[in-house]
Amino acid sequence: MLESFYEEALCCELEARGISVQTQLPVKASYKGRSIGIGFRLDILADDQVIIEIKSVDRLHDVHKKQLLTYLKVMRKKVGILINFDVARIEDKISLVRIIN
């Protein structure tokens, strides 16, 4: 399934547990104090603390981890979770990586 489906489903589950979520947030980047516009959009920000990146790929690569680490640094957040939903059934093992800034 598409990442957008998993993103929406995860948001429903988080909100049902009383966790506030913001989705598709623009990540504004700067270089030497100069704004270089909106560089990225992060998938989910949970309780204004944890960045969650959703993937649906055959396997996670280092570039996915680097992407999340970049979001953490730019947004000045400490914890991120990278979730890969590429499984035949949701009951199967979902890849999950926690990244600390």
PyMOL commands that place a pseudoatom at each C-alpha (Angstrom):
pseudoatom trace, name=CA, resn=MET, resi=1, chain=A, elem=C, hetatm=0, pos=[0.000, 0.000, 0.000]
pseudoatom trace, name=CA, resn=LEU, resi=2, chain=A, elem=C, hetatm=0, pos=[0.973, 3.605, -0.323]
pseudoatom trace, name=CA, resn=GLU, resi=3, chain=A, elem=C, hetatm=0, pos=[2.841, 5.409, 2.425]
pseudoatom trace, name=CA, resn=SER, resi=4, chain=A, elem=C, hetatm=0, pos=[0.000, 7.945, 2.658]
pseudoatom trace, name=CA, resn=PHE, resi=5, chain=A, elem=C, hetatm=0, pos=[-2.409, 5.173, 3.714]
pseudoatom trace, name=CA, resn=TYR, resi=6, chain=A, elem=C, hetatm=0, pos=[-0.093, 3.983, 6.485]
pseudoatom trace, name=CA, resn=GLU, resi=7, chain=A, elem=C, hetatm=0, pos=[0.481, 7.567, 7.591]
pseudoatom trace, name=CA, resn=GLU, resi=8, chain=A, elem=C, hetatm=0, pos=[-3.247, 8.212, 7.954]
pseudoatom trace, name=CA, resn=ALA, resi=9, chain=A, elem=C, hetatm=0, pos=[-3.862, 4.896, 9.721]
pseudoatom trace, name=CA, resn=LEU, resi=10, chain=A, elem=C, hetatm=0, pos=[-1.017, 5.529, 12.166]
pseudoatom trace, name=CA, resn=CYS, resi=11, chain=A, elem=C, hetatm=0, pos=[-2.359, 9.028, 12.885]
pseudoatom trace, name=CA, resn=CYS, resi=12, chain=A, elem=C, hetatm=0, pos=[-5.773, 7.532, 13.690]
pseudoatom trace, name=CA, resn=GLU, resi=13, chain=A, elem=C, hetatm=0, pos=[-4.155, 5.093, 16.125]
pseudoatom trace, name=CA, resn=LEU, resi=14, chain=A, elem=C, hetatm=0, pos=[-2.037, 7.770, 17.796]
pseudoatom trace, name=CA, resn=GLU, resi=15, chain=A, elem=C, hetatm=0, pos=[-4.969, 10.168, 18.175]
pseudoatom trace, name=CA, resn=ALA, resi=16, chain=A, elem=C, hetatm=0, pos=[-7.105, 7.372, 19.639]
pseudoatom trace, name=CA, resn=ARG, resi=17, chain=A, elem=C, hetatm=0, pos=[-4.451, 7.111, 22.351]
pseudoatom trace, name=CA, resn=GLY, resi=18, chain=A, elem=C, hetatm=0, pos=[-4.549, 10.842, 23.092]
pseudoatom trace, name=CA, resn=ILE, resi=19, chain=A, elem=C, hetatm=0, pos=[-1.378, 11.719, 21.193]
pseudoatom trace, name=CA, resn=SER, resi=20, chain=A, elem=C, hetatm=0, pos=[-1.528, 14.904, 19.143]
pseudoatom trace, name=CA, resn=VAL, resi=21, chain=A, elem=C, hetatm=0, pos=[-0.238, 14.633, 15.589]
pseudoatom trace, name=CA, resn=GLN, resi=22, chain=A, elem=C, hetatm=0, pos=[0.739, 17.045, 12.859]
pseudoatom trace, name=CA, resn=THR, resi=23, chain=A, elem=C, hetatm=0, pos=[1.284, 15.688, 9.368]
pseudoatom trace, name=CA, resn=GLN, resi=24, chain=A, elem=C, hetatm=0, pos=[3.244, 16.736, 6.315]
pseudoatom trace, name=CA, resn=LEU, resi=25, chain=A, elem=C, hetatm=0, pos=[4.977, 19.579, 8.127]
pseudoatom trace, name=CA, resn=PRO, resi=26, chain=A, elem=C, hetatm=0, pos=[7.281, 21.732, 6.033]
pseudoatom trace, name=CA, resn=VAL, resi=27, chain=A, elem=C, hetatm=0, pos=[10.860, 21.628, 7.270]
pseudoatom trace, name=CA, resn=LYS, resi=28, chain=A, elem=C, hetatm=0, pos=[12.469, 24.992, 6.638]
pseudoatom trace, name=CA, resn=ALA, resi=29, chain=A, elem=C, hetatm=0, pos=[16.190, 24.773, 6.134]
pseudoatom trace, name=CA, resn=SER, resi=30, chain=A, elem=C, hetatm=0, pos=[18.825, 27.473, 6.365]
pseudoatom trace, name=CA, resn=TYR, resi=31, chain=A, elem=C, hetatm=0, pos=[22.465, 27.790, 5.522]
pseudoatom trace, name=CA, resn=LYS, resi=32, chain=A, elem=C, hetatm=0, pos=[24.740, 30.223, 7.355]
pseudoatom trace, name=CA, resn=GLY, resi=33, chain=A, elem=C, hetatm=0, pos=[21.711, 32.054, 8.673]
pseudoatom trace, name=CA, resn=ARG, resi=34, chain=A, elem=C, hetatm=0, pos=[20.109, 32.379, 5.252]
pseudoatom trace, name=CA, resn=SER, resi=35, chain=A, elem=C, hetatm=0, pos=[16.766, 30.719, 4.632]
pseudoatom trace, name=CA, resn=ILE, resi=36, chain=A, elem=C, hetatm=0, pos=[16.843, 28.392, 1.672]
pseudoatom trace, name=CA, resn=GLY, resi=37, chain=A, elem=C, hetatm=0, pos=[13.116, 27.791, 1.654]
pseudoatom trace, name=CA, resn=ILE, resi=38, chain=A, elem=C, hetatm=0, pos=[11.161, 24.706, 2.431]
pseudoatom trace, name=CA, resn=GLY, resi=39, chain=A, elem=C, hetatm=0, pos=[13.484, 21.820, 1.850]
pseudoatom trace, name=CA, resn=PHE, resi=40, chain=A, elem=C, hetatm=0, pos=[11.431, 18.875, 3.030]
pseudoatom trace, name=CA, resn=ARG, resi=41, chain=A, elem=C, hetatm=0, pos=[8.158, 17.693, 4.544]
pseudoatom trace, name=CA, resn=LEU, resi=42, chain=A, elem=C, hetatm=0, pos=[8.225, 15.358, 7.491]
pseudoatom trace, name=CA, resn=ASP, resi=43, chain=A, elem=C, hetatm=0, pos=[5.472, 12.741, 7.718]
pseudoatom trace, name=CA, resn=ILE, resi=44, chain=A, elem=C, hetatm=0, pos=[4.311, 12.972, 11.343]
pseudoatom trace, name=CA, resn=LEU, resi=45, chain=A, elem=C, hetatm=0, pos=[5.236, 15.016, 14.393]
pseudoatom trace, name=CA, resn=ALA, resi=46, chain=A, elem=C, hetatm=0, pos=[3.775, 13.350, 17.494]
pseudoatom trace, name=CA, resn=ASP, resi=47, chain=A, elem=C, hetatm=0, pos=[3.154, 15.427, 20.634]
pseudoatom trace, name=CA, resn=ASP, resi=48, chain=A, elem=C, hetatm=0, pos=[5.509, 18.083, 19.197]
pseudoatom trace, name=CA, resn=GLN, resi=49, chain=A, elem=C, hetatm=0, pos=[8.394, 15.816, 20.242]
pseudoatom trace, name=CA, resn=VAL, resi=50, chain=A, elem=C, hetatm=0, pos=[8.818, 12.693, 18.113]
pseudoatom trace, name=CA, resn=ILE, resi=51, chain=A, elem=C, hetatm=0, pos=[9.301, 12.737, 14.343]
pseudoatom trace, name=CA, resn=ILE, resi=52, chain=A, elem=C, hetatm=0, pos=[7.884, 9.665, 12.617]
pseudoatom trace, name=CA, resn=GLU, resi=53, chain=A, elem=C, hetatm=0, pos=[8.893, 8.873, 9.050]
pseudoatom trace, name=CA, resn=ILE, resi=54, chain=A, elem=C, hetatm=0, pos=[6.832, 6.332, 7.135]
pseudoatom trace, name=CA, resn=LYS, resi=55, chain=A, elem=C, hetatm=0, pos=[8.258, 4.145, 4.380]
pseudoatom trace, name=CA, resn=SER, resi=56, chain=A, elem=C, hetatm=0, pos=[6.893, 1.321, 2.277]
pseudoatom trace, name=CA, resn=VAL, resi=57, chain=A, elem=C, hetatm=0, pos=[10.023, 0.004, 0.580]
pseudoatom trace, name=CA, resn=ASP, resi=58, chain=A, elem=C, hetatm=0, pos=[11.563, -3.447, 0.143]
pseudoatom trace, name=CA, resn=ARG, resi=59, chain=A, elem=C, hetatm=0, pos=[14.180, -2.566, 2.781]
pseudoatom trace, name=CA, resn=LEU, resi=60, chain=A, elem=C, hetatm=0, pos=[15.386, 0.468, 4.673]
pseudoatom trace, name=CA, resn=HIS, resi=61, chain=A, elem=C, hetatm=0, pos=[18.616, 2.052, 3.463]
pseudoatom trace, name=CA, resn=ASP, resi=62, chain=A, elem=C, hetatm=0, pos=[21.084, 4.393, 5.150]
pseudoatom trace, name=CA, resn=VAL, resi=63, chain=A, elem=C, hetatm=0, pos=[19.656, 7.301, 3.161]
pseudoatom trace, name=CA, resn=HIS, resi=64, chain=A, elem=C, hetatm=0, pos=[16.312, 6.847, 4.962]
pseudoatom trace, name=CA, resn=LYS, resi=65, chain=A, elem=C, hetatm=0, pos=[18.063, 7.059, 8.328]
pseudoatom trace, name=CA, resn=LYS, resi=66, chain=A, elem=C, hetatm=0, pos=[20.032, 10.116, 7.213]
pseudoatom trace, name=CA, resn=GLN, resi=67, chain=A, elem=C, hetatm=0, pos=[16.817, 11.786, 6.060]
pseudoatom trace, name=CA, resn=LEU, resi=68, chain=A, elem=C, hetatm=0, pos=[15.272, 11.346, 9.501]
pseudoatom trace, name=CA, resn=LEU, resi=69, chain=A, elem=C, hetatm=0, pos=[18.441, 12.508, 11.256]
pseudoatom trace, name=CA, resn=THR, resi=70, chain=A, elem=C, hetatm=0, pos=[18.418, 15.642, 9.089]
pseudoatom trace, name=CA, resn=TYR, resi=71, chain=A, elem=C, hetatm=0, pos=[14.816, 16.340, 10.118]
pseudoatom trace, name=CA, resn=LEU, resi=72, chain=A, elem=C, hetatm=0, pos=[15.739, 15.883, 13.773]
pseudoatom trace, name=CA, resn=LYS, resi=73, chain=A, elem=C, hetatm=0, pos=[18.640, 18.319, 13.513]
pseudoatom trace, name=CA, resn=VAL, resi=74, chain=A, elem=C, hetatm=0, pos=[16.766, 20.984, 11.544]
pseudoatom trace, name=CA, resn=MET, resi=75, chain=A, elem=C, hetatm=0, pos=[13.654, 20.748, 13.740]
pseudoatom trace, name=CA, resn=ARG, resi=76, chain=A, elem=C, hetatm=0, pos=[15.769, 20.532, 16.934]
pseudoatom trace, name=CA, resn=LYS, resi=77, chain=A, elem=C, hetatm=0, pos=[14.058, 17.355, 18.095]
pseudoatom trace, name=CA, resn=LYS, resi=78, chain=A, elem=C, hetatm=0, pos=[15.728, 14.500, 19.949]
pseudoatom trace, name=CA, resn=VAL, resi=79, chain=A, elem=C, hetatm=0, pos=[13.823, 11.354, 18.958]
pseudoatom trace, name=CA, resn=GLY, resi=80, chain=A, elem=C, hetatm=0, pos=[12.727, 9.995, 15.611]
pseudoatom trace, name=CA, resn=ILE, resi=81, chain=A, elem=C, hetatm=0, pos=[11.148, 6.743, 14.499]
pseudoatom trace, name=CA, resn=LEU, resi=82, chain=A, elem=C, hetatm=0, pos=[11.522, 5.294, 11.023]
pseudoatom trace, name=CA, resn=ILE, resi=83, chain=A, elem=C, hetatm=0, pos=[8.848, 2.723, 10.174]
pseudoatom trace, name=CA, resn=ASN, resi=84, chain=A, elem=C, hetatm=0, pos=[8.830, 0.498, 7.092]
pseudoatom trace, name=CA, resn=PHE, resi=85, chain=A, elem=C, hetatm=0, pos=[5.386, -0.955, 6.440]
pseudoatom trace, name=CA, resn=ASP, resi=86, chain=A, elem=C, hetatm=0, pos=[6.414, -3.059, 3.422]
pseudoatom trace, name=CA, resn=VAL, resi=87, chain=A, elem=C, hetatm=0, pos=[4.995, -6.371, 4.631]
pseudoatom trace, name=CA, resn=ALA, resi=88, chain=A, elem=C, hetatm=0, pos=[2.458, -8.717, 3.084]
pseudoatom trace, name=CA, resn=ARG, resi=89, chain=A, elem=C, hetatm=0, pos=[0.225, -8.535, 6.172]
pseudoatom trace, name=CA, resn=ILE, resi=90, chain=A, elem=C, hetatm=0, pos=[0.230, -5.959, 8.939]
pseudoatom trace, name=CA, resn=GLU, resi=91, chain=A, elem=C, hetatm=0, pos=[0.624, -8.820, 11.431]
pseudoatom trace, name=CA, resn=ASP, resi=92, chain=A, elem=C, hetatm=0, pos=[4.012, -9.597, 9.878]
pseudoatom trace, name=CA, resn=LYS, resi=93, chain=A, elem=C, hetatm=0, pos=[7.122, -7.973, 11.282]
pseudoatom trace, name=CA, resn=ILE, resi=94, chain=A, elem=C, hetatm=0, pos=[7.275, -4.248, 10.504]
pseudoatom trace, name=CA, resn=SER, resi=95, chain=A, elem=C, hetatm=0, pos=[10.765, -2.703, 10.397]
pseudoatom trace, name=CA, resn=LEU, resi=96, chain=A, elem=C, hetatm=0, pos=[11.185, -0.019, 13.022]
pseudoatom trace, name=CA, resn=VAL, resi=97, chain=A, elem=C, hetatm=0, pos=[14.307, 2.060, 13.719]
pseudoatom trace, name=CA, resn=ARG, resi=98, chain=A, elem=C, hetatm=0, pos=[14.653, 4.589, 16.542]
pseudoatom trace, name=CA, resn=ILE, resi=99, chain=A, elem=C, hetatm=0, pos=[17.095, 7.421, 15.935]
pseudoatom trace, name=CA, resn=ILE, resi=100, chain=A, elem=C, hetatm=0, pos=[18.375, 9.784, 18.615]
pseudoatom trace, name=CA, resn=ASN, resi=101, chain=A, elem=C, hetatm=0, pos=[19.774, 13.226, 17.786]
for i in range(1, 101): cmd.bond("trace and resi %d" % i, "trace and resi %d" % (i + 1))
show_as sticks, trace
zoom trace
